[in-house]
Amino acid sequence: MRATRALRWWIGAALFTSTVINYIDRQTLSLLAPFLKADYHWSNTDYAYLVIAFRFSYSIGQTVLGPLIDRIGTRRGLTITVAAYSLVSLLTPLANGFYGFGFFRFLLGAGESANWPAATKAVSEWFPKEERGLATAFFDSGSSVGGAIAPFIVLWIYFRWGWRPAFAVPGCFGLLWIVVWRRLYYPPAHHPRISEAERRLLAADRADSEVVGYSRLRWRDLLALPQTWGIIVAKTFTDSVWFFVADWFPISLVAKCIDLRSGLLAVWVPFIAADLGNFFGGGVSGYLIRKGWSLGAARKAVVVFGGIGVTLLIPTIFTTNLYWITALFALATFCYASFSTIANVLPSDLYPSETVATVSGLSGTGSGLATIVAFYLIGHYSDLRQATSTHAFDPIVIVAGLVPLVGMILVLLLVRNTDVSRRGLVRQI
């Protein structure tokens, strides 16, 4: 099984890389927003609408494409989605003004929306439960790594050649990735590089999936289960805060009178901290399972840590010091990412592989819809508070620090063994 273990971590590396590319593509607009706002005379509300165009198609796409991924499979599904959003990035330089950018951001969101449901499904197919947390952390950390390296790629291109190449060049990365993916990934039952004996061992390792009563529940059946709502809450109450950091952090720094050229440290350090938080959350929960903790207790311990830790965003309202802001945002994103890793692994903990992408998609839609509302309010109220100078984003940051804490409480209440799990509709944890 050593060769199979190495193979599944190569698959994990491919999922990680797709997430890195995904985030580089989406970060181009947020990084260039301060400059494009000046060029095109956009307000914060205008920018919010552009980001909402992405979030709307992204959130709806996850619910629509999650079941599609369950039907057509991970290999074909990720090939299609990466090809789609890479082509959109290559075509974005055709945009000329507010509506052009809105159109291409809408298409980009639709293309990128299948990445997390498909990656979560791949983890459920290839990894045992004690490795699922770390494997999920691995691919999910691609978001923070992509966010961390995007400034160096996108801003470097922008300051030399302008915004159009800064959008187009990252689109080439995904097309190269597809070539590797098509050669590397197959479901375990059909992979040409593993033996029949290894195939049987992998099937035995996933045998606990068979306790679930239905191989593929319908949306309304899934939404009747409290565990499904626990997963939706876990994503909704964490991702909306992360997307605030990813899409609004550069603008909030400028609002605090910090130059992005001198403040590049603050732009990428919180993303690196989030990367470490992904591995901390996945690694700690896996360690606790090996030490005899139940699956549910191990996952929830990390949820509590993350929900409390994100409140460290709140003290940033009291300072304009670049290093304090960087440190506090970094600690908060570290804690967020620990919580987020568990939010992403819960579908594969609770549901069989045939339903994982569907549940993951539903949770992604919940987080997307919450983010749309949040972004509209952020744009509106930050414009209204521009006269307050460096304090324009203070109420927004306070709310962002408290939302995951509320999410933590709800997850503890909803994700637990109930009559539903005892009847075999979801796995016990």
Protein Blocks (a to p, Z undefined) as FASTA:
>chain_A
ZZmmmmmmmmmmmmmmmmmmmmmmmmmmmmmmmmmmmmnopafklmmmmmmmmmmmmmmm
mmmmmmmmmmnojklmmmmmmmmmmmmmmmmmmpgcjklmmmmmmmmmmmmmmmmmmmmm
mmmmmpcfklmmmmmmmmmmmmmmmmmmmmmmmmmmmmmnojklmmmmmmmmmmmmmmmm
mmmpccfklpckbcfklmmmmmmmmmmmmmpmbfbdcfklmmmpmklmmmmmmmmmmmmm
mmmmmmmmmmmmmmnopafklmmmmmmmmmmmmmmmmmmmmmmmmmmmmnopafklmmmm
mmmmmmmmmmmmmmmmmpcbfklmmmmmmmmmmmmmmmmmmmmmmmmmmpcfklmmmmmm
mmmmmmmmmmmmmmmmmmmmmmmmmmnommmmmmmmmmmmmmmmmmmmmmmmmnccdfkl
mnopaccZZ
